[in-house]
């Protein structure tokens, strides 16, 4: 095999908009403020018999837990890769984000049940106390929302904590409105209705976090990246004959990665092609972590065999190109094949 018959290229660059130490500082400040106010709100909620205040306090507890999880995950993710964890513990942040989403969903189920009960049999609610406490809660959550907005929200981990607090802010607004209604009209079911508004917000935020973290765990392509279109773009590059075994995934939020097997026309400069493709991936798609295996057509078998790494459109018994008659290097093709010009995938 010639010197360039089997070459691997790898480029790696990651950007982080805010320093990790700064992220932790913003999160710790929000945690201290939330915990202090949560303790006060629980006492007032019990005294005022307000489910809206108690639900807000419960949500603030999950806010605090989400920030603690985020801080722990950031510590774990910062550890260098070693042993069997070849990517390190970077996905600890995604586990934290998923835990945040699941707690939002579970808490929303409990609060929905309690709110429906209170709609049927509303208790006596002290509207003035609810209103004052909710207004104070709005101020506290505005400060916490601002603190977390200063951190790196491209991290799904930080975004999970941010969504918790932002949802809590909207919940306090709904609670304040409910307190005002109870105070001015005596309509006590407004408290339970405000709880249902909080539930809807929690369901929305929780579903989004679980879906996005699930995509990362399932190795889905980053949102906004079409693997087929990207494969066609790579295959259209000069001297590239075929692209296959193309995989695009996220190591963790904000860190896309790609691997692919590239076949280059006989006599083509495979090293130049690899550099060109890596520049294209980094410049046009923001994929700085790319591993490319580049080979010349014909160096793994006959020219007819090397292009049968996945079944051809006309494969079948007796054609000479059926799966049992192919001699390509890959018995189990991974994904579609991309070639320049019109072709079936």
C-alpha positions in Angstrom: 0.0 0.0 0.0 1.4 3.4 -0.9 2.3 6.0 1.7 -1.0 7.9 1.4 -3.3 4.9 0.9 -4.7 5.1 4.4 -4.6 8.5 5.9 -6.4 9.9 8.9 -7.0 13.6 9.5 -8.2 15.2 12.7 -8.8 18.7 13.6 -10.1 19.9 16.9 -11.1 23.3 18.2 -13.6 24.3 20.8 -14.8 27.7 21.8 -16.5 28.7 25.1 -18.1 32.1 25.3 -17.6 32.5 29.0 -14.8 31.1 31.3 -15.8 28.1 33.3 -14.8 29.9 36.6 -17.1 32.8 35.6 -19.9 30.4 34.9 -19.6 28.8 38.4 -19.5 32.2 40.0 -22.8 33.3 38.4 -24.4 30.0 39.3 -23.3 30.1 42.9 -24.6 33.7 43.4 -28.0 32.6 42.0 -28.0 29.6 44.2 -27.5 31.5 47.4 -30.2 34.0 46.6 -32.7 31.4 45.6 -32.2 29.2 48.7 -32.7 32.2 51.0 -35.9 33.3 49.4 -37.3 29.8 49.1 -37.1 29.3 52.8 -39.1 32.5 53.4 -41.7 31.6 50.7 -42.4 28.2 52.1 -43.3 29.7 55.5 -45.5 32.4 53.9 -47.2 29.9 51.6 -48.3 27.7 54.5 -49.5 30.7 56.5 -51.5 32.1 53.5 -52.7 28.6 52.4 -51.6 29.4 48.9 -50.9 26.5 46.6 -49.5 29.0 44.0 -46.9 30.1 46.6 -46.1 26.6 47.7 -45.8 25.5 44.1 -43.5 28.4 43.4 -41.4 27.4 46.4 -41.3 23.8 45.2 -40.2 25.0 41.8 -37.5 27.2 43.5 -36.3 24.0 45.2 -35.9 22.4 41.8 -34.2 25.6 40.7 -31.7 25.2 43.5 -31.2 21.5 42.8 -30.7 22.3 39.1 -28.0 24.8 39.9 -26.2 22.3 42.2 -26.4 19.7 39.5 -25.0 22.2 37.0 -22.1 23.1 39.3 -21.2 19.4 39.9 -21.5 18.5 36.2 -19.2 21.4 35.3 -16.6 20.1 37.7 -16.9 16.6 36.3 -16.8 17.8 32.6 -13.6 19.8 33.3 -11.7 16.6 34.2 -9.3 15.4 31.5 -10.0 12.3 29.5 -8.5 9.1 31.0 -9.0 5.4 31.2 -12.1 4.1 29.5 -13.7 7.6 29.2 -12.0 8.7 26.1 -14.1 11.9 25.9 -13.7 12.5 29.6 -16.9 13.2 31.6 -18.2 16.0 29.3 -21.6 14.4 29.0 -22.1 14.8 32.8 -23.5 18.2 31.8 -26.0 16.6 29.5 -27.1 14.2 32.3 -27.6 17.2 34.5 -29.7 18.9 31.8 -31.8 15.8 31.4 -32.3 15.5 35.2 -33.5 19.1 35.2 -36.0 18.4 32.5 -37.3 15.2 34.2 -37.7 17.0 37.5 -39.7 19.7 35.8 -42.0 17.1 34.2 -42.5 15.2 37.4 -43.2 18.3 39.5 -45.7 19.6 36.9 -47.7 16.3 37.3 -48.0 16.7 41.1 -48.8 20.4 40.9 -51.5 19.8 38.2 -53.2 17.2 40.5 -53.1 19.6 43.4 -54.4 22.5 41.3 -57.4 20.5 40.0 -58.3 19.6 43.5 -58.2 23.2 44.6 -60.3 24.2 41.6 -63.0 21.8 42.8 -62.7 22.7 46.5 -60.9 26.1 46.8 -59.4 26.8 50.3 -59.4 30.2 51.9 -56.4 32.2 50.4 -54.9 35.4 51.9 -54.7 37.4 48.7 -52.6 40.3 50.1 -49.9 38.1 51.5 -49.8 36.1 48.2 -49.5 39.3 46.2 -46.6 40.8 48.2 -44.7 37.6 48.3 -45.1 37.0 44.6 -43.9 40.6 43.8 -40.8 40.0 46.0 -40.3 36.7 44.2 -40.4 38.4 40.8 -37.6 40.7 41.9 -35.5 37.7 43.2 -36.0 35.7 40.0 -35.2 38.7 37.8 -31.9 39.0 39.6 -31.3 35.2 39.3 -32.3 35.2 35.6 -29.8 38.0 34.9 -27.1 36.2 36.8 -27.5 33.0 34.8 -27.8 35.0 31.5 -24.2 36.1 32.1 -23.1 32.4 32.0 -22.5 30.4 28.9 -26.0 29.4 27.8 -24.8 27.5 24.8 -24.2 24.8 27.4 -27.3 22.7 27.7 -26.4 22.2 31.3 -26.5 26.0 32.1 -29.5 26.3 29.8 -31.4 23.8 32.0 -30.8 25.8 35.1 -31.7 29.0 33.3 -35.0 27.5 32.0 -35.9 26.4 35.6 -35.4 30.0 36.9 -37.1 31.6 33.9 -40.1 29.4 34.3 -40.2 30.3 38.0 -40.2 34.0 37.1 -43.2 33.6 34.8 -44.8 31.5 37.6 -44.4 34.4 40.1 -46.0 36.8 37.6 -49.0 34.4 37.4 -49.1 34.1 41.2 -49.0 37.9 41.6 -51.9 38.3 39.3 -53.8 35.5 41.2 -53.1 37.3 44.5 -54.4 40.6 43.1 -57.6 38.9 41.8 -58.2 37.2 45.2 -57.6 40.4 47.1 -59.8 42.6 44.9 -62.6 40.1 43.9 -62.4 37.2 46.4 -62.2 34.7 43.5 -60.1 32.1 45.3 -59.9 29.7 42.4 -57.5 32.2 40.7 -54.8 30.7 42.9 -55.3 27.3 41.4 -55.5 28.7 37.9 -52.2 30.4 38.4 -50.7 27.0 39.5 -51.9 25.5 36.2 -50.2 28.3 34.3 -47.0 27.4 36.1 -47.6 23.7 35.2 -47.9 24.6 31.5 -44.7 26.5 31.6 -42.9 23.7 33.4 -44.1 21.1 30.9 -42.9 23.2 28.0 -39.4 23.8 29.5 -39.1 20.2 30.7 -40.1 18.7 27.4 -37.5 20.8 25.6 -34.7 19.8 27.9 -35.5 16.1 27.8 -35.8 16.2 24.0 -32.5 18.0 23.4 -30.5 15.9 25.9 -32.0 12.8 24.4 -30.8 13.8 21.0 -27.3 14.1 22.3 -27.4 10.7 24.0 -28.8 9.1 20.9 -26.0 10.6 18.8 -28.3 12.6 16.6 -26.9 15.2 14.3 -26.8 18.7 15.8 -30.0 20.7 15.3 -29.8 22.6 12.0 -27.3 20.2 10.3 -28.7 18.0 7.6 -26.3 15.0 7.3 -27.5 14.1 3.7 -26.9 17.7 2.5 -23.5 17.8 4.2 -22.6 14.4 2.7 -23.6 15.7 -0.8 -21.5 18.8 -0.2 -18.4 16.8 0.7 -19.0 14.5 -2.3 -19.1 17.5 -4.6 -15.5 18.5 -3.6 -12.9 18.1 -6.4 -11.3 14.6 -6.7 -13.8 13.1 -4.2 -15.5 10.0 -5.6 -17.5 8.8 -2.7 -18.3 9.6 1.0 -19.7 6.9 3.3 -19.7 5.9 7.0 -20.6 9.6 7.6 -21.4 10.2 11.3 -22.2 13.6 12.8 -23.0 14.0 16.5 -22.5 16.2 19.6 -19.9 15.2 22.2 -21.6 17.7 24.5 -23.5 20.9 23.8 -21.5 23.2 21.6 -19.0 20.5 20.6 -20.0 18.9 17.3 -17.9 16.0 15.9 -17.8 14.2 12.6 -16.2 11.1 11.1 -16.3 9.8 7.5 -14.6 7.6 5.0 -13.6 9.5 1.8 -12.7 7.8 -1.5 -10.5 9.9 -3.8 -10.1 9.5 -7.5 -7.0 7.6 -8.6 -4.0 9.9 -8.8 -5.7 12.5 -6.7 -3.9 14.2 -3.7 -5.7 12.6 -0.8 -3.8 14.8 1.7 -4.9 18.0 0.0 -8.5 16.7 -0.2 -8.5 15.9 3.5 -7.2 19.4 4.4 -9.8 21.0 2.0 -12.7 19.0 3.6 -11.6 19.9 7.1 -11.4 23.5 6.2 -14.9 23.3 4.7 -16.3 21.5 7.8 -14.8 24.0 10.1 -15.6 27.1 8.1 -19.1 26.4 6.8 -20.5 24.0 9.4 -18.6 24.9 12.6 -17.4 21.3 13.0 -13.8 21.6 14.3 -13.6 18.0 15.6 -13.5 16.0 12.4 -11.8 12.6 11.8 -11.5 11.6 8.1 -10.2 8.4 6.7 -9.1 9.1 3.1 -8.3 6.4 0.5 -7.7 6.2 -3.2 -10.2 4.3 -5.3 -8.7 0.9 -6.1 -6.4 0.6 -3.1 -8.6 -1.7 -1.2 -9.5 -4.1 -4.0 -10.5 -3.8 -7.7 -12.0 -0.5 -8.8 -15.4 -2.3 -9.1 -15.2 -3.7 -5.6 -14.1 -0.6 -3.7 -17.3 1.3 -4.4 -19.5 -1.5 -3.0 -19.0 -0.6 0.6 -22.8 -0.4 0.9 -25.3 -2.0 -1.5 -25.6 -0.4 -5.0 -29.1 0.6 -6.2 -28.9 -2.4 -8.7 -27.7 -5.0 -6.3 -29.3 -8.5 -6.3 -28.6 -12.1 -6.9 -27.0 -12.9 -10.2 -25.9 -9.3 -10.9 -22.4 -9.7 -9.5 -23.1 -7.0 -7.1 -25.4 -8.6 -4.5 -24.3 -8.4 -0.8 -23.0 -12.0 -0.9 -21.0 -11.2 -4.0 -19.4 -7.9 -2.8 -15.9 -7.8 -1.5 -15.8 -4.4 0.0 -14.0 -3.8 3.3 -17.2 -3.0 5.3 -19.7 -5.9 5.8 -22.1 -3.7 7.7 -22.5 -0.3 5.9 -23.2 2.6 8.1 -25.7 5.0 6.6 -26.1 6.2 3.0 -23.4 6.5 0.3 -22.8 10.0 -1.1 -21.2 10.5 -4.6 -20.8 13.4 -6.9 -23.5 13.8 -9.6 -26.9 12.2 -9.6 -27.2 8.9 -7.7 -29.5 7.0 -5.5 -28.7 7.0 -1.7 
